[in-house]
Structures are given as C-alpha cells and as structure tokens.
C-alpha cells in the first residue's frame, strides 16, 4: 500500500504529464476506460454483489436504511448510464487550451489567457458506485489527476472499478497514477495535509462533511453542501404556474439537493394562492409544516376538511432543515423584502425561486437573493449540470469563488497567461517612453 | 469599538445593500470618495507625518529599515497617483451584471449566467498608505464590502483615510459599513472565524502570511504570495534579446514579486550566451550566485577578469530564495526538460520565461510550466494588472482556482445563474417527454 504522501506525489507527477497530453489523447483514454469497463462487467457486478450483501446484513441488523442500500445497487440501467456517461463526457468540447482573453500589449507583444487543468483533485463522494466512473471521466477530460474516496458502503465496487480504470490507462498516454483510489477516512485525513501536491478538494456531501474538510486543510475546498431551496409566491403569481412549479420542485425527486424545502407566501396570497398550492401538495402526499399565519389562512380557506386535519405546526428549526423527503416548511411573509431576507438568512445559497407575473419584482428578487441559482417561474429542480447543458457535473457548488452552481468541465479548469514577445523589457514602457496599446486581438492564431 | 463579529455582520449587511446598488451609483460613490480625500489632504498628510515620525524613531533605534520607512511616506506624487487611481477604477467598465453564458433550455425557459459581487472581502495588506484607497476603489466598483487591515506602520494614515472614506460614503447610496478598517492582528485573528459573514480573504504579503491565514480559517483564501520567477535560456536564443530581457527582469525593480530570481541556462549556451548575459548583469550591479558548472563556464570565458573575481558560489537554498535585491541564482541545466522540472519544483508558480527563437520549444515550455504567467522572449516584469490592461490590480494570485495571475475587478466577482421560465417543472422533461434545446441565446435582452 502506498502512503498518502506517496499517493499525492504520484498524482502530482501524473498531473504534470497529463498537462502535456493532447485533447485527442485524453479522449482516447476515455474510450479505453469505457471499453475496459464494458469488458469487465461480470467482475465489477460480482464486487457490487458483495457490497449489496454486506449492506443487506446491516439493513437486517437495523444499522442501515433500506433506501441507502438501494443506492448501492449497480442495476443494469445504472450500468448502461455509467458507460454512456463516459462517452458523453468524452464527446464534450475540450475544456483545455481555450483562449479566454487576447490583448495586444504592443506590436509583437501579445498576451493570451488560456484555460488549463487545475492539477490534482481530491474528490470525496458518496457511496453510489457509478459516480466513480463519472468523476474519472470529468477529471481526465479536463486534464486533471484525481485522488478518489467514495463512501465506504461501496468499497468492493469502487476497488473493482478503479482496478479496471488503472489497467485501461496503462494502455493509453495517460499515466496510471492520474486516477487513484483511497479507501479509508485516515487516508483522506492525511491527504488533507498534502497542500504541496493537491490543488483542490471537492467534497460531495452534506454540510458536516464540507465543514470538517474546510476545518482540516489549507487546500482550497469546493464545497458541494446542502441545498435548502425556497420558493417565494408573490400575490400576482399565476395560480396554475404556482401549483405546477411548487409541486414539481417538492415532489419530482425529494431527496435531491435542488428540491424545494421552504415555501414562502406573501400575506396577500395566503388566502388566494396558498390554499390551491397546499391542496395540490397534500394531494401529492406532502406534509405541510405551517407557521401560525399560514395555518390560520388554510384553516379559514375552502381546503377540504380532511386536508385541514393533517396540517402540521412548524418550528423555527423547520426553516433551517433540508428535509430531503415529502415535507415542506410553509411561512407567510409580509412581502418581497422579508422573503429575500428569509432566504439570505436561512437558505444555503443553492437555488431559490420566485413566482410572479411582474418582471420588476422578479428582477429585484433575482438581484438580491444571494444564491447560485435564482429562478423566475421555474422549478428549483432545473439546477443541474445536465439540465443546464453542461453535459454532466461534478456537483453543485455553493462556494462564492471559482465555480458556483452546477460545476462541469469548465469548473475543473483554471487559466494561465502566455505573453509572446520579441525581447521586450518592462523598462521600455512608461512616462516619456513607449505606451501600451491594450487592444483586443480579434484574429487569434497561436 | 465594534467587536470583530459586529464588524463582520455589519459588512455582510452592507454587502446585501451594495448588491442592489446600480453601477452608476457605485461609480458616483468613488467620485465622492475621491473628492472627500482631495478636500482632506491636510488632515491625512498630518496623520502620515505622525507615522513617519514613529518610523524614523524606529529607524534611528535600528528597529526598522530605512527602505521600509521610505515606503510609508505619502509623497505628493503618491498622493496624486492615489487620487487618480480612484478615478481610473471608477472609469473602468462595470464588472457586475455581465452575461457570461446564455442558453435556451426550452422555448420560454432561458438560462443566463451573470457576474455578481462575491460579497464580503477581508483584505490584509502592507504598510504603503496609498494602497487602502486603491483597494477601497476596487471593492466598491465590484460591489463588494471590504474589511481592511493594513500594515501597522501606517496606522495613523490608514485611520485618517478610512475616516474620510466613511464620511464620504455617508453622502452616497453605499452604506458606510461597506468599507471598515480594523487595526490589530487580534482583530484579524477573530475575523478569520467569521466564515458565515466573510466570503474571501485576500492576504497581500509573503508566503508566511499566506500560510498562516490558510492554516487559520475556513474562509477561501486568495493568496498573493512570493514571486520566485525564473528565466530559462535555450541555446537558440537571440543574444541581444536574452541580455535585454534578463537585465530588465532582474534590475527594473528588484523588490517586485515579478523580478527574476533564478537564471537557468542550457549547457550548450553556457559558454556562448551566458557570458554575455552575465557581463551585462554584473555591469548593472547584480551579484551572480553560480553553480559549479556555470561558474566554470564563466571562468573559462572571455568575461573581464575583474568580473570573474566577483562571481559567487550558489547554495541549494539560493534556488529557493526570493532575493528581492540585485542578486540572481544561476544554474546550468541539461535542457528544456530539466529547466521545466526545476521551475515546477523550485518556483512559486508566479511567472517564468523562456528565451528561444524556436516556437516549438517555447510552446512546450509554456504548456508544461505550471505558473500563472508563462512568457516567451519577454521580461517577467510584465506580469502586472496595469501592464496586462486590467486598469489596476488587487494583487497577483498564485492560487490554482478562481483567479490566477494579476487580479483585477473580474477576480472580485463571481456569477449566479438566472433561470427565466413560464411555469415549467423538471418533470416535464426526460425520456418520452420534452427534450432540452440547449441552444445558445445570441440576442440577449434581459
């Protein structure tokens, strides 16, 4: 077994080689990984079976939720999706070497800003076994080396997949050390000290994981933390749209980070729109935790009396809770200002939506809510790399720097500045000497 | 006095207001700050006089270098430059609200990525008093609130300037809490815990400061650390260009982070180009610390015998040292590979240059050297926000995420995604349902 320092150093060395590998060669490596995985299906599914058996034993002993055990299964459809995903990433445009700025400082002194890989990523992710293939594809396509640590419940599946990836890379121009798997929490802990080799830590998981990582490393962290998404209903919202969007945002996939957890309703809509939305939500099996004002409004409305019976009282804590199930916290607010204030204070900066027919109100909401996604008359569930057209995503960042929102290949790159001169010195320029041109280079030919 | 928590909370509240202030109002605030500073010249110069007296006492007591004391002086030319700098920043294009991506997900479902302020910055900078005005201007122009801590040697000057800024902001649409000054190291230490309010720490200073900050905060850090810049001379370099560029990079301003500290010479150039470069450097008063191979090559060359006498021997440490004075470490390498390896291992990832007439060699160098700036036949001294055409800079980042190289207004922004819909739910899309368009929106009208 390699030590964490050796793993990090190996990754850094691989990263240097990887930076000089062409986009075609990186894509070819993804084809090789795809083909090798396809050929090793039996081997990998056998490993997955081991994980499933261990998980089922824990479920039987009451030590694991059945829902978690389900996520570990590499079903046929997940398997196919996993393989297809690798080819999807392969087919995306090369994110490396794009010119994002080109300025003529002077004749024969041209400045270019080009995208390049970040270097070495440490990615800590959940137990879904198919995720390792997805992250591998994104890392290699963007020219980054990656050290991977997946949830321990899929240890056997991860090891089998990593083995196949490693063997496949050995046949390509990508060094095998570009993708390494670590298996224990202790490994991760030691890797967090390797800031001379690792450039970015990407923890996918809850706030607790992200906070722990941030507290224990000097390496930059791109946190993919909780999603406490809210929808605010303005009195002028269209009733049909409001019902549609809120029900979709809450029920389409309640366990997702972009599901709606809090419903804020303008006081003037409490007796008009809220009963319609509440009725549809209850119909869809959603539990409503209401503050006193919203509950009173619903009790006084024409809502079915059976539905009135199952309304619940909310606590303060409910407005800070990511339920991840068919429960929503409801609150009546005095207006847009209070809604914005509530979201900025209680939300997680992930994605929040307003329902209104007024462009001006929507603009104000989208301008003032400080979240990665600010939506107008659309479900929070659209916050997703695939839906945004990024092909796929590493996760959804709630960071305020580098990448925010769904992170695709672009978020795994940084830039460098190339200056192409002809022997110039800075002392040639300045007061009484040559002046900088600073014109945009339109016809890029490097 | 406010506590650090109060200061951070005040900044966060100011930041929310600031995000809704228009670009014109932000620019108007810079005009107000400029005018107020101009009107308060006597008051501020009197405070600067106090700092100078305290500094001179320390110099006399042998406790401060004269060169540092000099930097504290707010001379007439620095004063004028400081005021002019505020107007320069004011006149730059508004960095907020720029559309950097626009995708039609479906008819009536439009996704826009817009630039927006990061939020609250904590900027720790050196003792030059004029810097506070520069950073204030950059922060306000980019819509960020900032908490500022400058070097203690300019305490009185900073307090006077911050006072004037505060009074000026009170007459504008920017809340006064948008710019706050803290005075002690203890304040900074306590502020590093305020990750719920502060979004980014920008330490301008040496590696030790940056490392200390990274070790003591969960807040993202944009480090402006040392510059250990190297120039590599390939045998096919043009001699005149090589002499010109190396001398400029070493002597134009030796105390700058973009000055050249290491000179790497291909073995085939050790007896051809190196003597010419060495002669010019020695002529300019530069001390050469040579490895045994370069020293032998120079001793055997036609270099003046007097110059041969003052060649020094290098130690390993010299190749890891940012001299910041007229000293350069010289080393002969076996070729491009060793030069790249040396730079990636010993450099600080700031700016490194190659001198060669071969495009292919230059491309390989620029591709493989992992630095913010990779230059071909141009002095490392060009690595600078003003020279790059950014108007000004917060500093030069050696980070591998968010902003790398000179950081201007763009580096002080992040983005948010706006989705503008018409009542759509994510459950409308997918297999057997509607498909995403993912077409680029060419005609942006929001």
Interface residues (C-beta under 8 A of the other chain):
Chain A: X16 X19 X20 X103 X105 X109 X111 X113 X118 X119 X195 X199 X200 X211 X214 X215 X218 X220 X221 X222 X238 X240 X241 X242 X244 X245 X247 X248 X249 X252 X344 X362 X364 X366 X367 X368 X370 X371 X372 X373 X374 X375 X376 X377 X378 X379 X381 X382 X383 X384 X387 X388 X389 X399 X400 X401 X402 X404 X405 X406 X414 X415 X416 X417 X418 X419 X420 X421 X422 X423 X424 X425 X426 X427 X428 X429 X436 X438
Chain B: X16 X19 X20 X103 X105 X109 X111 X113 X118 X119 X195 X199 X200 X211 X214 X215 X218 X220 X221 X222 X238 X240 X241 X242 X244 X245 X247 X248 X249 X252 X344 X362 X364 X366 X367 X368 X370 X371 X372 X373 X374 X375 X376 X377 X378 X379 X381 X382 X383 X384 X387 X388 X389 X399 X400 X401 X402 X404 X405 X406 X414 X415 X416 X417 X418 X419 X420 X421 X422 X423 X424 X425 X426 X427 X428 X429 X436 X438
